[in-house]
Amino acid sequence: MSEQDSMSLKESSSDARYPSSVGTPTPPPPATEPSEHTRPKGIGAMLAALGVVYGDIGTSPLYALQSSIRNVGSETHPAQAWEVIGLTSLTFWALMLVVTIKYVILIMRADHNKEGGIIALMALAQRVCKSNYFRWVFGLIGIAGACLFFGDGIITPAISVLSAVEGVEVSVPDASPFIIPAAIIILLGLFAAQALGTGKIGRAFGPIMLIWFFTIAILGARGIMLHPGVLLALSPLEAIRFIVTHGKLSFIALGSVVLSVTGAEALYADMGHFGRSPIRFAWLFLVLPALALNYFGQAASIIHTPATLANPFYYLAPHWLQIPMLLLATMATIIASQAGISGSFSLCRQLIQLGYLPRTRIIHTNPHEEAQIYLPSLNWLLAFGSVVLVIAFRSSAALASAYGIAVTGTFLCTCVLAMVVFRRVFQWKSYAVAIVFGFFFLMDGVFFSANVMKIPDGGWVPLSIAIGSTLIMTTWQRGRQLIRNTKKRDAVPMGSFITRLTQSRTIRVPGLAVFLTSDPEMVPDALLYNLRHNKVLHQTVLFVTVQTLDQPEADPDGRMTVKELAPGIRRVIIRYGFMEMPNLPLTLAGMTEMEFDPIQASYFTSHDLVFRSKVPKMSLWRMWIFLYLLNNATSISEFFRIPPERVMEFGVRVAI
């Protein structure tokens, strides 16, 4: 098999990944309380969570309620008071049901070896499933959710920055022509700054968001005094009244209401960085009250003065505070965008590690923090997409139509995987899973269906991104599988090779050779080519296989397995979790079975030269996609952080 597969795609069950001769490490408990000793604690952890986790959902008041009310009224034809209260009630109960109960109370229980997020949930669901077919189905659901998240990662910076900059119209109406250029400049500056890393500015995020939440809470309380009757929205009966009265129109309005819960997935995805408790306490005692107060204040302002619907968030502030609020909102939206971009980087790395995407260049921006990474190609792809969206849609209200599909689609995927996890891992009764998650699935389905109606108005954007990304991932996975199947037929078993080697007169030369192979039971192509051309074998030979586990981090005790196959020849199995970044020389230097000098080692790999067979197993257009991905994948030496001057590569022709 090809060394380009050494991080390997996984189709079979996790136990099947480890041949009996290598040994299977003990799987970690799938759902445990994250260890706290490596994280900030107490107030510090809550403050850090504010800056990273709540940037997206915390800036939703800039556009969510305004977008909802525009479905039933405008500045010139204002909505009635009870309609505004009904929509505010829908918004409040969306926060309570989707974020508080579904994510904070339920979904966040399902960590996979301390990590959260849809990929971790997918791996956990696959882990407890014995059927290969359902493992494939759950994998596809996880990929779909991840691809929708990428769409979210492109739209979030665009809509957040636009909604913040649009506030200048309230204080300086003549500045309207400069909104689009200013938003583009801010976006380009934000994406250009990614190469610097988020370590230094990350420490400032928490205090800024703390100021943000206190400010919007105070402004909201000030707005409620204009029409205290808006507090009727606390009753779910007002939401039900709106739905019953408006029928189809309420269904359309739900497509905008869901904008208030954007970023809910971030609570779960970032659980591994902060733990459950800081995220839960920050939400229950600060973020939720602040958001509720602000939404109620906006609603009261609109009822009192319908003209404020033009920009209800900024009209909550007195005139002298509007410019400072514009600056604070801009900083908050940059933080929200930063969280989405960093999340996209982490998600992309996980998919690369799991074999769903080809290797790409990954830069570590902090020598002490493995999670702080920068992917140049993905960064500028996100930047290009965000700028194009700003130019094409030109307002946050227009972009709102494109936002909901990505959010609600991810909600649905998470809900399906959570059903499996709560049934199999937490041993819930079938009827309990059906009642609880059936309700949430129905609710998410209604939100998703409401946004489907907005496909012509912009919902096609995240759908196109998700479909294209899924196509790329499945094409890459299919192509690698065909290569493995083709090469496996001609592979030489390791056992027979070792037997013949001990009986042969092969010349052994001084030195240490590392041969990378994805299958520890087969002889790597690079070794066969080296013997064929150079007629020699090094005195010390290591056959190294790198395996990616379906858990965030590998257990230290199960990181490496070493077995001697013959004098001077050893097989080494190295395991990484899908949240880890491989560093092969550093890992090999930690072997206790022998002395390993990274400077003296020579690495031998092979490169697949793929072409279409006489009976092709892949359509021509998919072959073009696969070859493009293959030819642009990052080299093995860079991905595994091997010094390039120590690498020798052989080309291997493969027909698929």
C-alpha positions in Angstrom: 0.0 0.0 0.0 1.0 3.6 -0.6 2.8 5.6 2.1 0.6 8.4 1.1 -2.0 6.4 3.0 0.0 6.2 6.1 -2.4 8.3 8.0 -5.0 5.9 6.4 -8.7 6.0 5.7 -10.8 4.0 8.1 -13.7 2.0 6.8 -13.8 -1.0 9.1 -14.4 -1.1 12.8 -11.8 0.3 15.2 -10.7 -3.1 16.4 -10.0 -4.2 12.9 -7.4 -1.5 12.6 -4.9 -3.3 14.8 -3.6 -6.7 13.6 -3.3 -9.2 16.3 0.5 -9.3 16.0 0.5 -5.6 16.9 -1.8 -5.6 19.8 -4.9 -3.5 20.4 -4.7 -0.7 23.0 -7.5 -0.5 25.5 -10.2 2.0 24.2 -10.8 4.9 26.5 -14.1 5.4 28.1 -16.3 7.0 25.5 -18.1 9.5 27.7 -16.4 10.8 30.7 -16.1 14.1 32.5 -13.2 16.0 30.9 -10.1 16.3 33.0 -9.8 19.8 34.5 -6.2 20.0 35.6 -5.0 21.0 32.1 -7.6 23.9 31.7 -8.2 27.3 33.2 -10.5 27.0 36.2 -13.3 29.0 37.7 -13.8 32.6 36.7 -10.7 32.5 34.4 -12.2 29.6 32.4 -15.6 31.3 32.2 -13.9 34.5 30.9 -11.9 32.5 28.3 -15.1 30.7 27.2 -16.8 34.0 26.7 -14.1 35.1 24.2 -14.0 31.9 22.2 -17.3 30.0 22.6 -20.0 32.8 22.7 -18.7 35.2 20.0 -21.2 33.9 17.3 -24.4 33.5 19.3 -23.5 36.6 21.4 -23.6 38.9 18.3 -26.9 37.5 17.0 -28.9 40.4 18.4 -27.4 42.6 15.7 -29.6 41.0 13.1 -31.8 38.1 14.4 -34.9 39.8 15.8 -34.9 42.5 13.1 -34.9 39.8 10.4 -37.8 37.9 12.2 -40.0 41.0 12.5 -39.5 42.0 8.9 -41.5 39.0 8.0 -44.7 40.6 9.4 -44.0 44.3 9.3 -41.7 47.1 8.2 -40.9 50.7 9.2 -43.8 52.0 7.2 -46.3 49.2 7.9 -45.4 48.3 11.5 -46.2 44.9 13.0 -48.8 44.9 15.8 -47.6 44.7 19.4 -48.8 41.2 19.9 -47.0 40.0 16.8 -43.7 41.5 18.0 -44.3 39.9 21.4 -45.0 36.6 19.7 -41.8 36.6 17.6 -39.9 37.6 20.7 -41.4 34.7 22.6 -40.4 32.4 19.7 -36.8 33.7 19.9 -36.7 33.3 23.7 -38.0 29.8 23.7 -35.6 28.9 20.8 -32.8 29.9 23.1 -34.3 27.9 25.9 -35.0 24.7 24.0 -32.2 24.5 21.4 -29.3 26.0 23.3 -30.1 25.5 27.0 -31.8 22.1 27.0 -30.6 20.4 23.9 -27.0 21.5 23.9 -26.0 22.8 27.3 -27.9 20.1 29.4 -28.0 17.1 27.0 -25.6 17.1 24.1 -22.6 18.4 26.2 -22.8 15.2 28.2 -21.6 13.2 25.2 -17.9 14.0 25.1 -15.5 11.7 23.3 -12.4 11.4 25.4 -12.8 15.0 26.6 -13.6 16.4 23.1 -16.9 17.7 21.6 -18.1 18.7 18.2 -19.9 16.8 15.4 -16.8 14.9 14.3 -16.2 13.7 17.8 -19.9 12.8 18.1 -19.6 10.9 14.8 -16.6 8.9 16.0 -18.4 8.1 19.2 -21.5 6.9 17.3 -19.4 4.8 15.0 -17.5 3.3 17.9 -20.6 1.8 19.5 -22.0 0.5 16.2 -21.1 -3.0 15.1 -22.7 -2.8 11.6 -20.3 -1.5 8.9 -23.3 -0.2 6.9 -24.5 2.0 9.8 -20.9 3.1 10.5 -20.8 4.3 6.9 -24.2 6.0 7.4 -23.1 7.8 10.6 -19.8 8.8 8.9 -21.8 10.3 6.0 -24.0 12.2 8.4 -21.0 13.5 10.3 -19.3 14.6 7.0 -22.5 16.4 5.9 -22.7 18.3 9.2 -19.0 19.2 8.9 -19.5 20.4 5.4 -22.4 22.6 6.5 -20.1 23.9 9.2 -17.6 25.0 6.5 -20.5 26.9 4.9 -21.2 28.5 8.2 -17.5 29.4 8.5 -17.7 31.4 5.3 -21.0 33.1 6.0 -20.4 34.0 9.7 -17.6 36.5 9.1 -19.5 38.1 6.2 -22.8 38.6 8.0 -21.3 39.5 11.4 -19.0 42.2 10.1 -21.6 43.6 7.7 -24.2 43.8 10.5 -21.8 45.6 12.8 -20.6 48.1 10.1 -24.2 48.8 9.1 -24.7 50.5 12.4 -22.9 53.6 11.0 -26.1 54.4 9.1 -27.8 55.2 12.4 -25.4 58.0 13.4 -24.0 59.0 10.0 -26.5 58.2 7.2 -24.2 59.7 4.5 -21.7 57.0 5.2 -23.8 54.3 3.6 -21.6 54.0 0.4 -18.6 53.1 2.5 -20.2 50.2 4.3 -19.3 47.5 1.7 -15.6 48.7 1.3 -15.2 49.0 5.1 -16.6 45.4 5.6 -14.2 44.0 2.9 -11.2 45.8 4.4 -12.0 44.5 7.9 -12.5 40.9 6.5 -9.2 41.0 4.6 -7.4 42.3 7.7 -9.0 39.6 9.8 -8.0 36.8 7.5 -4.5 38.2 7.0 -4.0 38.3 10.7 -4.6 34.5 11.0 -1.0 33.8 10.1 0.1 35.5 13.3 -1.9 33.1 15.5 -4.6 33.8 18.1 -2.5 33.3 21.2 -1.9 36.9 22.1 -5.2 38.4 21.0 -7.1 35.5 22.4 -6.4 36.7 26.0 -8.2 40.0 25.1 -11.3 38.3 23.7 -12.8 37.4 27.1 -12.8 40.9 28.6 -14.2 42.4 25.4 -17.0 39.9 25.3 -17.7 40.5 29.0 -18.1 44.2 28.3 -20.3 43.3 25.3 -22.7 41.2 27.3 -23.0 43.6 30.2 -23.6 46.4 27.7 -26.3 44.7 25.7 -28.0 43.6 28.9 -28.1 47.2 30.3 -29.3 48.6 26.9 -32.0 45.8 26.8 -33.2 46.6 30.3 -33.4 50.3 29.3 -35.4 49.4 26.2 -37.9 47.2 28.2 -39.0 50.3 30.2 -40.4 51.7 27.0 -43.0 49.0 26.9 -42.9 46.6 29.9 -45.7 44.6 28.4 -43.1 42.9 26.2 -42.3 40.7 29.2 -45.4 38.7 28.2 -43.0 37.0 25.7 -41.7 34.9 28.6 -44.8 32.8 28.2 -44.7 30.2 25.5 -48.4 30.8 25.0 -47.5 34.0 23.1 -45.3 32.0 20.7 -48.1 29.4 20.2 -50.6 32.2 19.6 -48.4 33.7 16.9 -48.0 30.3 15.2 -51.7 29.5 15.3 -52.8 32.9 14.1 -50.3 33.3 11.2 -50.0 29.7 10.0 -47.8 29.7 6.9 -46.4 33.1 7.7 -45.2 31.9 11.1 -43.4 29.0 9.3 -41.5 31.5 7.2 -40.7 33.6 10.3 -39.2 30.6 12.0 -36.5 30.6 9.3 -35.4 34.0 10.8 -35.9 33.0 14.4 -33.3 30.3 14.1 -30.7 33.1 13.5 -30.9 33.7 17.3 -29.3 30.3 18.0 -26.5 30.4 15.5 -23.3 29.4 17.3 -25.0 26.8 19.5 -22.8 24.2 18.0 -19.7 26.1 19.2 -20.7 25.4 22.8 -20.3 21.7 22.1 -17.4 21.9 19.7 -15.2 23.9 22.2 -16.0 21.8 25.2 -12.6 20.1 25.0 -10.9 23.4 25.6 -12.8 24.6 28.7 -14.8 21.6 30.0 -18.5 21.5 30.6 -18.9 23.6 33.8 -17.4 26.9 32.6 -19.4 26.8 29.4 -22.6 25.9 31.2 -22.2 28.5 34.0 -21.3 31.3 31.5 -24.4 30.5 29.5 -26.9 30.2 32.3 -25.7 33.1 34.5 -24.5 35.7 31.9 -25.0 35.0 28.2 -28.6 33.8 28.3 -29.8 36.6 30.6 -28.0 39.2 28.5 -29.4 38.0 25.2 -32.9 37.7 26.6 -32.8 41.2 28.0 -31.5 42.6 24.7 -34.1 40.9 22.5 -36.9 42.0 24.9 -35.5 45.5 24.8 -35.4 45.6 21.0 -39.0 44.3 20.9 -40.2 47.0 23.3 -38.4 49.7 21.3 -40.0 48.5 18.1 -43.5 48.5 19.7 -42.9 52.0 21.1 -41.3 53.4 18.0 -41.9 51.3 14.8 -39.3 53.3 12.9 -36.5 51.7 15.0 -37.0 48.5 13.1 -34.5 50.0 10.6 -31.8 48.9 13.1 -33.3 48.1 16.5 -30.1 47.1 18.1 -28.3 50.4 17.6 -31.5 52.4 18.4 -31.5 50.9 21.9 -28.4 53.1 22.6 -28.6 56.8 23.2 -27.2 58.9 20.4 -23.9 59.7 22.2 -23.3 55.9 22.7 -24.0 54.8 19.2 -20.5 55.3 17.8 -18.8 53.5 20.8 -21.4 50.7 20.3 -20.4 50.5 16.7 -16.8 50.1 17.6 -17.7 47.5 20.4 -19.9 45.6 18.0 -17.2 45.5 15.3 -14.8 44.1 17.8 -17.4 41.5 19.0 -18.1 40.4 15.4 -14.4 40.0 14.7 -14.2 37.8 17.7 -17.3 35.9 16.5 -15.6 35.5 13.1 -12.3 34.5 14.6 -14.0 31.7 16.5 -15.6 30.3 13.3 -12.4 30.5 11.4 -10.4 28.8 14.1 -13.1 26.1 14.3 -12.8 25.5 10.6 -9.1 25.0 10.9 -9.6 22.5 13.7 -12.3 20.7 11.8 -10.3 20.5 8.6 -7.3 19.0 10.5 -9.6 16.4 12.1 -10.9 15.4 8.6 -7.4 15.2 7.3 -6.4 13.0 10.2 -9.4 10.7 9.6 -8.6 10.5 5.9 -11.5 12.4 4.5 -9.3 15.1 3.0 -5.8 15.1 1.4 -2.9 16.4 3.4 -2.5 20.2 3.4 0.0 22.6 4.8 -0.6 23.1 8.6 1.4 25.8 10.4 1.6 25.7 14.2 1.4 29.3 15.5 2.3 28.5 19.1 5.1 26.2 20.0 3.4 25.4 23.3 -0.2 24.9 22.2 -0.8 22.1 19.7 -4.4 23.3 19.0 -3.3 26.7 17.7 -2.9 26.1 14.0 -3.1 28.0 10.7 -4.0 26.4 7.3 -3.1 28.9 4.6 -5.0 27.3 1.8 -8.2 27.0 3.8 -7.8 30.5 5.3 -7.7 32.2 1.9 -10.5 30.0 0.6 -12.7 31.2 3.5 -11.6 34.8 2.9 -12.4 34.6 -0.8 -15.9 33.2 0.0 -16.7 35.8 2.6 -15.7 38.7 0.4 -17.7 37.4 -2.5 -20.7 37.0 -0.2 -20.4 40.6 1.0 -20.2 41.9 -2.6 -23.0 39.7 -3.8 -25.5 40.2 -1.0 -24.5 43.7 0.2 -26.5 43.6 3.4 -26.8 41.5 6.5 -30.6 41.2 6.0 -30.0 39.6 2.6 -27.3 37.3 3.9 -29.7 36.1 6.7 -31.4 34.0 4.1 -28.2 32.1 3.4 -27.3 31.6 7.1 -30.2 29.5 8.4 -29.7 26.4 6.1 -26.1 25.9 7.4 -27.1 26.2 11.0 -30.2 24.1 11.0 -28.6 21.4 8.8 -25.9 21.0 11.4 -28.5 20.8 14.1 -30.2 17.9 12.3 -27.0 16.0 11.8 -26.0 16.4 15.5 -29.5 15.3 16.6 -29.4 12.1 14.6 -25.9 11.1 16.0 -27.0 12.1 19.5 -29.8 9.6 19.3 -27.4 6.8 18.7 -25.0 7.9 21.4 -27.6 8.4 24.1 -29.2 5.0 23.3 -25.9 3.0 23.1 -23.5 4.8 25.3 -25.7 6.2 28.1 -28.1 3.3 27.9 -31.3 5.4 27.6 -34.5 3.5 27.0 -35.6 3.5 23.4 -38.8 5.3 24.3 -36.9 8.0 26.2 -34.6 8.6 23.2 -37.6 8.7 20.9 -39.5 11.2 23.1 -36.6 13.5 23.9 -34.6 13.6 20.7 -37.7 12.9 18.6 -39.0 16.2 19.8 -35.7 18.0 19.0 -35.5 16.3 15.6 -39.0 17.5 14.8 -38.1 21.0 16.0 -34.9 21.1 14.0 -36.7 19.7 11.0 -39.3 22.5 11.2 -36.4 25.1 11.4 -34.6 23.4 8.5 -37.8 23.2 6.4 -38.5 26.9 7.1 -35.1 27.8 5.7 -35.5 25.5 2.7 -38.0 28.0 1.5 -35.2 30.6 1.4 -33.0 28.5 -1.0 -33.8 30.8 -4.0 -32.9 33.9 -1.9 -29.5 32.7 -0.7 -30.0 29.4 1.0 -28.4 27.8 -2.1 -25.0 29.1 -0.9 -24.4 26.9 2.1 -26.1 24.0 0.4 -23.7 24.3 -2.6 -20.7 24.5 -0.3 -21.9 21.5 1.7 -22.6 19.4 -1.5 -19.3 20.4 -3.1 -17.3 19.6 0.0 -19.1 16.3 0.5 -18.4 15.4 -3.1 -14.7 16.2 -2.7 -14.4 14.1 0.5 -16.2 11.1 -0.9 -14.2 11.3 -4.1 -10.9 11.4 -2.2 -11.9 8.5 0.0 -13.1 6.4 -2.9 -9.9 7.1 -4.9 -7.6 6.1 -2.0 -9.7 3.0 -1.5 -9.2 2.0 -5.2 -5.5 2.6 -4.9 -5.3 0.4 -1.8 -7.3 -2.4 -3.4 -5.2 -2.2 -6.6 -1.8 -2.3 -4.8 -2.9 -4.9 -2.3 -3.2 -7.5 -5.1 0.5 -7.1 -5.9 1.7 -6.6 -2.4 4.4 -8.9 -0.8 3.4 -10.2 2.6 5.9 -9.2 5.3 6.2 -12.7 6.7 7.4 -14.3 3.4 9.7 -11.4 2.8 11.4 -11.7 6.1 11.8 -15.5 5.6 13.5 -15.0 2.2 15.6 -12.1 3.5 17.2 -14.2 6.2 18.2 -16.8 3.6 19.5 -14.3 1.0 22.8 -12.6 0.6 21.5 -9.1 0.6 24.2 -6.6 1.4 23.6 -4.7 4.7 25.1 -1.2 4.8 25.6 1.0 7.9 22.8 3.4 8.6 19.2 3.7 9.8 16.3 3.5 7.2 12.7 4.3 8.0 10.2 2.9 5.5 6.7 4.4 5.8 3.8 2.0 5.0 0.1 2.1 5.7 -0.2 -1.7 6.1 2.2 -3.2 8.6 1.6 -6.7 7.2 2.8 -5.8 3.7 6.3 -4.8 2.5 6.3 -1.2 1.5 6.9 -0.4 -2.2 9.8 1.9 -1.4 11.8 -1.0 0.1 11.2 -3.2 -3.0 12.2 -0.4 -5.3 15.3 0.4 -3.2 16.4 -3.3 -3.3 15.7 -3.4 -7.0 17.8 -0.4 -7.8 20.4 -0.1 -5.1 20.8 -3.8 -4.2 21.4 -3.0 -0.5 19.6 -2.9 2.8 20.5 -0.7 5.8 21.8 -2.3 8.9 18.8 -1.0 10.9 15.4 -0.9 9.3 12.2 0.4 10.7 8.8 -0.3 9.1 6.7 2.6 10.4 2.9 2.7 10.1 1.0 5.8 11.3 -2.6 5.1 12.3 -5.3 7.6 13.1 -7.6 6.6 15.9 -11.3 7.5 16.2 -10.6 9.3 19.4 -9.2 12.9 20.0 -5.9 11.8 21.5 -4.0 8.5 21.7 -3.3 7.0 25.1 0.3 7.6 26.1 0.8 3.9 26.9 -0.7 2.9 23.6 1.1 5.5 21.5 3.7 3.2 20.0 4.1 -0.6 19.5 7.5 -2.0 18.5 8.1 -5.6 17.4 11.4 -7.1 16.2 10.8 -9.1 12.9 14.4 -10.0 12.3 17.9 -8.9 13.4 18.1 -5.2 12.8 14.5 -5.0 11.4 11.6 -3.7 13.5 7.9 -3.0 12.9 6.7 0.2 14.6 3.0 1.2 14.9 2.5 4.8 15.9 -1.0 6.0 16.8 -2.3 9.5 16.9 -5.8 10.8 17.8 -7.7 12.8 15.2 -7.1 16.0 17.2 -3.3 15.6 17.2 -0.7 16.7 14.7 1.9 14.0 13.8 5.5 14.6 14.5 7.2 11.4 13.3 10.9 12.2 14.2 9.9 13.4 17.7 7.7 10.3 18.3 10.4 7.9 17.1 13.0 9.6 19.3 10.9 8.5 22.3 11.4 4.7 21.6 12.8 2.8 24.5 13.5 -0.4 22.5 16.4 1.2 20.6 18.4 4.4 20.2 16.9 6.6 17.5 18.8 9.6 16.1 16.5 11.7 14.0 19.4 13.5 12.3 21.0 10.2 11.0 17.8 8.5 9.9 16.9 8.2 6.2 13.2 8.1 5.3 12.0 6.2 2.2 8.5 6.8 0.8 6.7 6.2 -2.5 4.5 8.5 -4.5 1.5 7.2 -6.4 1.4 8.0 -10.1 -2.3 7.3 -10.8 -3.8 6.8 -14.3 -7.1 5.4 -15.6 -7.2 1.7 -16.2 -8.7 0.0 -19.2 -11.8 -0.7 -17.2 -12.0 2.4 -15.0 -13.7 2.1 -11.6 -14.3 5.9 -11.3 -16.0 8.3 -13.6 -13.9 10.7 -15.6 -15.1 13.8 -13.8 -14.4 12.3 -10.4 -11.0 11.1 -11.6 -10.1 14.7 -12.5 -11.1 15.9 -9.0 -9.2 13.1 -7.4 -6.0 13.7 -9.4 -6.2 17.4 -8.7 -6.4 16.6 -5.0 -3.7 14.0 -5.2 -1.2 16.2 -7.0 -1.8 19.2 -4.7 -1.6 17.3 -1.4 1.1 18.3 1.0 4.2 16.1 0.9 4.6 13.4 3.4 7.8 15.0 4.8 6.0 18.2 5.6 2.8 16.6 7.0 4.8 14.3 9.3 7.3 17.0 10.0 10.2 15.0 8.5 13.3 17.0 7.4 13.0 17.0 3.6 16.7 16.5 3.1 16.4 13.1 4.8 13.6 11.8 2.5 14.0 9.6 -0.6 10.8 9.1 -2.7 10.1 6.5 -5.4 7.3 6.9 -8.0 4.8 4.0 -8.3 2.4 3.7 -11.2 -1.1 2.7 -10.2 -4.1 2.1 -12.5 -7.6 2.6 -11.1 
